Amino acid sequence: MEIGIALPNAIPGASGAELTEWARRAEARGFSTLGTIDRLVYDNYEPLVALAAAAAVTERIGLSTTVLLAPLRTNAVELAKQALSVNALSGGRLTLGVGLGAREDDYEVSGVELKGRGKRFDAQLDEVRAIWAGDEVGPALGRSPRLIVAGHADVSFARTARIGDGWIASGSGPEEAAKGVEAVKAAWRGAGREGEPHIMALAYFSLGERAEQDVRDNLMHYYAWLGDEIAGMIAGGAAKDADTVKQYAAAYAGLGCDELVFCPSSSDPAQVDLLADAAGL
């Protein structure tokens, strides 16, 4: 299993210099990919823009949206072209991970209704795939980005099997991820797909002397919309020491995950080295 690390694109106050230094260090330390998470009504960098910046200062490391909330982008053609553009600029390193999201404020500011978003999402992904298969929109590279689908409902597993290249588990822990891996592989076989889906997962981390403080200030703040109890559970599950990092890596590898992406609670680039050391990279 490969180990990736997300950019601190959703840490309030993170600077462009921190993001690009983070990307350089992640590549130097041998991480497989740089991830991003997504909000609209928040102090964060747009995922594809952040990955484009990372692409400019790296050469080999993968670039992944883990995930981008696709239904908030109402123009599927534009989304498809943006993804093709980042993929071409980076030499074919983009994985487009997509999900629905459920934050009312993000949908409201986008002028999109929450109700019916699943059907719109399916139509959007069909259009993105059709555009990628053609040669009229976006730079030609000869290969499209990998498409990864998020979600822990049966419809998400069916969606992955129908149109995706793989599936990504949310940061809810190895136990929930294991259920999803089993379900998505069953859906994949049921759809008559060849091979195996690419399985990714997201976990949170915060290392060093400020580990607990950074989790409270940033991770809990990001998930405050879910309420104190759920935000606290997410924060409590973040890996805050090297042993927990190793335990998460072993657990996700054991359930058949191909790539585990650790998402930070601080924008300090020193976190890259701390995680690399903890993961044995």
Buried (B, 14 or more C-beta within 10 A) or exposed (E): BBBBBBBBBBBEEBEEEBBBBBBBBBBEBBBBBBBBBBBBBBEBBBBBEBBBBBBEEBEEBBBBBBBBBBBBBEEBBEBBBBBBBBBBBBEBBBBBBBBBBEBEEBBEEBEBEBEEBBEBBBEBBEBBBEBBEEEEEBEEBEEBBBBBBBBBEEBBBBBBBBBBBBBBBBBBBBEBBBEBBEBBBEBBEEEEBEEEBBBBBBBBBBBBEBBEEBBBBBBBBBBEBBEEEEBBEBBEBBBBBBEBBBEBBEBBBEBBBBBBBBBBBBBBBEBBBBBBEBBEB
